[in-house]
Amino acid sequence: MLQTLLLGAVLSLLAVSPGQAEIPIQANFDAGQFQGTWYVVGMVSDDQGFLDSRDNMKMPVVLVTPLANGDLALKFGYSTPDGGCQKMDMTFTKGAVDGQFSNTAMAQTDIRVASTDYTHFAVLYFKTQKGDDRNIWLHLYARAPELFPEGAQKMQQLAAQVGLNPSQGALLPKSDQCAGAFS
């Protein structure tokens, strides 16, 4: 019995903790296939600001354009409470591996396209670091403003792997406020 307890204790010490889990990057990531319009249909995060405001959020629309240097230019359209559409431009700077990026302006130190089929869904992983506060985010992108089951399954698997749980997530309701934002 004592041997079993000691073995269990040693194995638990050797186990990878959720915050240190190996985060996948889409194999053979192709920015050309990833470009175009996406909808952020779901999010999960341990960020308190997100957790406090998620019930009031609506589905953003994102236009992704690959740049010649390997970076991605993104244009976001966010629904505003007054019925308008707030637009924001940002650049994801290419990392060491295709499909890995960063955005220091938004304190996003590690951005990964963790999984995508390019035609229906993409799961993006974000790690933010603001001072001593470190947060993990997962975004579920879809080509249409609706949940795609395979993408949702991939996001749930990755959420468990990085230590996030379903109570920290939100499926975002569709909004037409930014539907034609980038036409």
Secondary structure, DSSP 8 states (H G I E B T S, - for coil): -HHHHHHHHHHHHHS--GGG------TT--HHHH-EEEEEEEEEE--HHHHHHGGG----EEEEEE-TTS-EEEEEEEE-TTS-EEEEEEEEEE-SSTTEEEEGGGTEEEEEEEEE-SSSEEEEEEEEEETTEEEEEEEEEESSSS--HHHHHHHHHHHHHTT--GGGEEE----STTTTTT-
